[in-house]
Amino acid sequence: MNSMVKKARVLLTAYYAYMLEYRAELFLWALSGSLPLILMGVWTQAAQSGQFGLTAEDFARYFLTVFVVRQFTVVWVIYEFEKEVVEGKLSPRLLQPIDPVWHHVASHLSERLARLPFALVLVGMFFILYPQAAWIPNLSNILLFVVTVISAFILRFLIQYTFALLAFWTERANAIENFWFLFYLFFSGLIAPLDVFPENIRNLLLWTPFPYLIDFPASILIGLPVNILQGILVTLGWIALFFVINRWLWRQGLKQYSGMGA
C-alpha cells in the first residue's frame, strides 16, 4: 500500500509540475470549454417565451453548472494513447512496473488541479455579470454533485480509453471518438437540458451513458428533479461494462502490438 501511495504521489507531482509550465494554455483550454456559456444566452432568451418548464435563471444556472462539469470531465487520452501506439512510444512504458493507463490518469487529474483557478475566475466573472442567477445549493446537492462529477469523469475516461485501445488495430482510432462525440454533443445535455426533450426520447436517453456525463450532475446541483437512484445505478452499470470491454481489448491489443514487433 505504501508503495502504491508513493507511486501515485510521484506521478501526480511530476504531471502537475508539467502542467504548470503551460499556464497560458490552460487558461485557453478553460476558455475553449465556454460553449455552454454561449448557449446559455440562447436558451435564456428562448425561456422568455414561456414555452419551456424552466425559467431564464434556471437555464443560466444549468449552463453555468454544465461549464463547471465540463472543466472536470474533459478527456483527451485517445489522442495521447494513439500517438504512443503508432509511434512505438508505448513500448518503454510496458517495461515499467505500473499499467501505462496510470500515466494518463495522473496527467488528467493534475490538469484538473492546474485548471481549477482559471475556472473559478470565469465562474466569478459570470456571477458579477449576471448576479440574478446566483444561488446557494444545499449541502446534500453539493455532495451528490461531487460524487456524480467523479463518476462522470470515470465513465468518460473509460469510454474514450476503450476507443483508444482500438489504435492497436487502426491508426485512426480518434475517428471513432469523433463520431461518438456527435451523440455526446446532443444527448449529454451540453446543447440543451434533457428537460426540454420530448418525454419518450428523454426516457430512452436515460438508459444510455450520455445524460450521466453532463445533464445528471448539473441537474442535481441546481435542484432539478432527477431519479438519483436510477442515475447512479445506470452510471455504475455503464462503468462496469466499459471496464470489462476495456480490459479485454487491452489484453488482445497487447498480443497485436507484440505481433507487430514493437
Order of alpha helices (4+ residues) and beta strands (2+ residues): alpha-alpha-alpha-alpha-alpha-alpha-alpha-alpha-alpha-alpha-alpha-alpha
